[in-house]
Amino acid sequence: MNEILLWCEKYRPRSINDCILPENIKKTFQQFVEKGEVPNLLLSGTAGTGKTTVARAMLEETNSDYILINGSMSGDMDTLRNEIATYASTVSFGGGRKYVILDEADHLTPKVMASLRGFIEEFSSNCSFILTCNFKDRIIEPLHSRCACIVFNYSKEEKNSLAVQFLKRVMGILDKEGITYDKKVVAELVKRYYPDGRRVINELQRYAAGGDIDSGILNHQGSSALKVLIPMMKNKEFSKVREWIGQNSDMNVSELYKSFYEHGNSYFIPSSLPLVVVTLAKYQFQDAFVADKEINLAACLIEIMSDAEFQ
């Protein structure tokens, strides 16, 4: 699917007012926009909650120059030294401050984070940084102290209220795209995954490619994940697998394990199926008590990727 056609980008909010957020958080971002200057920020929250969308909306509303770098894909020392340093050291065409949005900053190594701290200080007169992360405790303290931290964390009441707003938005998207849908099914999908709005929209778009939105989508997520993961695993593309895990960090992992179990005969040669099943059982058991479920899932997929033979 061509990225430019993704609904989550096509219908991305271009202003803070259009972002679906708790009122107190939205007010903070609106104040930054009104002042016309955004400070160094650390935006923390689960995947798909709109952290990067908010960062881009603020900078686009203030007509600021910015670059967007994904920490899980390009967060190495060379990127910092070359791309960020070159950009941050030059003057904005508009004469204002420049900004670097560093997405998924929690994927950076501590060494790279330490260098980033130096960059924030070195270019403070000309450039500000907005870091986004799923897990703020993975960000080193010196970066915390140089950024205002805003956590995308909702109370139960806020989540329910925002989910209603989001449901109206996604139904509007489906109407604009000419997709026939069952409102109760879409509402159930939102209930299941919100506040991960990106996942809801992506699942709707993937399923809509095959026709109307019906109850089948509620049993579709695990199998659709396999269609994305299996080619990466077959080609030994660990960095892409890791990126996918980061982007889907709050997914129902048990559902993914079950999909591997149920559909494994479509992806692996028969002699590899016992190995796949034993590996799934081991990591699904460990998932109940490991400290980091994301690392546990990554280890599971790496073991399958390394030891199993694909069709």
Protein Blocks (a to p, Z undefined) as FASTA:
>chain_A
ZZklpmklmmgcfbfklpccdfklmmmmmmmmmnopacdddddddehilmmmmmmmmmmm
nopacddddfklmmcfklmmmmmmmmmmpccfklpacddddehkllpcfklmmmmmmmmm
mmmmmoccddddfblklpcfklmmmpccddddddfklmmmmmmmmmmmmmmmmmmnopac
dfklmmmmmmmmocclklmmmmmmmmmmnoccdfklmmmmmmmmmmmmmmmmmnopaklm
mmmmmmmmmbcfklmmmmmmmmmmmmbcfklmmmmmmmmmmmmmmmmmpfblmlmmmmmm
mmmmmmpccZZ
